Amino acid sequence: MKLQMKSSETALDTTDAKSTVEPDDRLKVNVFQRSFAVLEYVVRAGHPVAPSDIAEHLHLPKPTVYRMIESFEAQGFLRRQFASRRIGIGPRLADFGFDVVRASIQHAPRRSILNALVAEVGETCNIGTLEGNEIVYLDRVEAKHWPLRLNFHIGSRVPLHCTAIGKLFLAHLPANQREKLLSAMDMSALTPHTIVERAALETELQMIAADGLSVDREEYTIGVVCVAAPIFNKKGEIQAGVAIQAPAARMSVADAERHREALLQAAKEIGASFMLK
């Protein structure tokens, strides 16, 4: 999920450190601060960045930045794109982030909102966001009386072209970003209902953008219907999606429409809980 970087957050202020550590420890403190500043910059940028951008933004020597990147890359915290050589989030850093989410999710405001939505609609609900060319689950709450026994959990990844939240992102992303994702997309059929033609998918995306909700009509999993609403930031940019999942035998596409207002309200409240800018 893309967050904006504040200029005040990037300053490498060591005032407090100098007053509480011995001279021999100052270098170590400075190294730690620089390391976290580099990781923070890459995460908050929301897209792969050039090493020179990191050096310029953090006022660090380029050789220092390159050495730090090489170390983080070797440990899996950062990943260098093959074509552009830009730096993005590595698998180990992504896993660390989801571990943090798992540790805090039980007490997060959005978990309460998701629980309330599950209680109101009586079906399993989840929150997901875009990570690379997939949707990754940020949270999931199973319905107590009608659990949907699917092998999904926080950190699970699903495709874009055949899932409700995935299609939401494709419908609401800027045209250039959508084009990039569509051009590189493997539109394999996962069920007989999966949309596999780009023209048909683009028509579907136009309908989603106009309607406000996205529906997975057994496109990802046979027997499962999903309806999702977008979570926007204050600039109107999509940051995540909240979805209701249910067996098709219990919730048809027509039945899903009954949950429109509850789903849109939950999306609004979750957006506020994220304090999205």
N, C-alpha and C positions, 0 to 999 in steps of 0.2 A: 504494500500500500504506500503510495507516494506521500511523503510529508515535506513541508517546506522548511528550509533551513534558516534560522535566525542568525544574523551577523554576530549577535552577542554570544551565541552558543559556540562559535568557532574560535574565539580567542583562547589562546593557551595561557591562562592566567596561573602563575605559580606563586602568587603572593602568600597565600595561606601556607603552601608547602614550605616555603623558605623560612617561615616563622616557627615551624614545628619539626623540622628535620635537620640533621647534622649536614655539614657541607658535603661529606662523602656520599650522602644519600640523595642529594639534589639531582644529580644526573639521572639516577634511576627513576625518580619521580617524573622528571621531564620526559624520559623515554616512554613511560606508561601513558602520560598525558598525550603525547604525540601519537602513540599507537591507537588509543581510543578515538582521538580526533580524526584520524584517517579513516577508521572503520565507520565512525558516525557520519562523516561526509559522504562516503560511498552509499551507505544505507539511505540517508535522507535525500540524496540526489534523485532517487527514484528511477535512474537509468544508468547504464555504463558510462564511466567518466574517464577522461584522459589523465595520465599521471601528472602532466603539466598543470591541469586544472586543480588537482589536489595541492600541488606545491604552491601555486599562486594563491589559492584561497586560504590556505593555512599558514602562508608565509614561511614555508620550509624549503631548504635546499633540495633541488631536484635529485641529486645523488642519494640523499637521505630517503626521499620518498620512494625511489626505485628499490633501494635495499629493503625497506619496510614492505613494499608490495611483494617482492620476491619471497620474503619470509612468510607473509600471510598466505600467499599462493601455495607455497609448499605445505602449509598446515591445513589448507582447504577453506580458510576463512574468506579469501578473495579468489576470483576467477578471471582470467584474462581472455577476452574474446579473440578468436583466431584471426578473423579478417581485419578488424579495426584496431586490435591490440588495446582496446579500452578495458577498464577494470569494472567488474560487477561483483555482486554478492556470491560467495562460494557456498557449496553445500553444507559445510560445517557451520558457517555463520547462520545460514538459513535454519538449520536444525536447532541451533542455540536459541534463535529467536522464537521458534515454536515451543521449545522447552520452557521459555519464560512465559509464553502465553498459557501453556498448560498449568504452570505453577500458580498463575494469578487469576485464571479464568473463573474459578468458582466464586470469587468475590467481586468480579467486575460488574459494573452496571448493565452491560449488554447481556450478561447471563440471566439477570433478572427479567430483562425485557423479553428475551428468548423464551424463558420459562412461562412468562405470562401469555405469550403468543401460542405456545403449545397448549396451555390450559384452555385458551379461548377456542382454538380451532380443533383441538383433539388429535393433532397429527404431529409427526416428527418435523422439526425445523432446524435449519442450519444457516450459518453465515460463511461466506466465502469471498475471496478477493483474487485479483490477477497476480500471478507470479510467473514471469516469463511468458510462455505460451500455454499455460494451464491455469485452472482455478484451484486454489488451495483452501481447504476448510480452516476457518479460524475458530469456529465453535459449532457444536451440534448437541441438540437435546432430543432424546427419544420420547415419544408419547408413552405415558405410563400404562394406559389401558390397551392401546393398540400399537405396541412397538413395531418399528419397521426394521427387521433384522438384516441390515446390510452392513458390509464390512467397511464402514466409514468412520473416521475419527479425526480429531484435530491434526492437521498436517496432511491429510489425504489429498490426492491430486486427481482431477478429472479433466477431460477435454473441454474445449471451448465450443465446438460446433454442434454438440449434441446434448448440452446441459442447459438448464434454465439460466443459471448465473453466468455461464460462459457466453450465451447468446446476448445476455444483458450488456456485458462489457463490449462485445463486438458492435452492438447497436448504438452505444453511447460514447465510445472512444472517438477521439479526433480522426478525421478521414485518413490522414497519412499513417497513423498508428494502426488503424483497422486494416488498411491495405497491406501493410507489412505483415500482419498476422495472417491474413487470408492467403496471401501469396505463398507463405511457407507452410500452410496448414495441410495436414494429412486428414482428409475428410473420409476416413474409412467408415464403413457401415458397421455399427456395433449391434444393431437390431434391424429388423425389416422397416422400421419407422425412421431410421436415421436419415437426415438430409445429407445427401452426398454430392449434389450439384451446386456449384458456387452461385449460379444465378438464382436458384431456388432459395438458398440461404440468405442472399442479399435481399430478396423480397421479404423474407421472414424478418430480417433485421429492421427493415423499414416499418413493418407493422408493429414490431416491439417498441421502436422509438416513438411511434404515434400513440400506442395504447398505454404504455407505462408499465406493463407487466410482461414477463417472458414465461413461456410454457414449454416444458419438456414432455412431449406426448409419447412416452415410452421409447424415446429416441436413444437413451443411454442404457437403460435396463428394462427388459420386457416385464410388464406388469406393474411398473412404477411410473406415476405421474408426478410432476414437480411444477410449481408456479413460483416465480421470484419477482421481487421488487428491488429497484436500485437504491443504493445509499450514496447520496451526493455530499460533497463538501460545500462550503459557502460560495464557491465560485461556480457551482453547478457541474463539477467534474465527478464522474463516477469513481468511487473508492472501494466499494464492496457491494454485496448483494445479500439479501435475506430471502430464504426459500422455505416453502412448505412441501414436504414429500409425503406421498401416501400410495397405497396400492390402488391401481386403476379400478379395481372392483369396488373400492370404497369411496374414491374421489375421482370422478370423471373430470374432464377439462371444463365442462359446464359447471360442475359442482365447485371447482376451484375458484370460479368467478365470485362465488359467495364470500370468499375470504379477502376480496380486494381491499376493502377499507382497513381491515385489521392488519393486513400485510403492509400496506402503505404507511400506516401509522407506526408500526413497529420499525420500519425502515427509517422513518424520520427520527424516532427516539434513539435508535442505535447510532445514527449519524451524529446526534447531539452528544451521545456518551463518548464517542471517539474524539470529540472536540476538533473535528476536521476543519482545516483552514481553507 
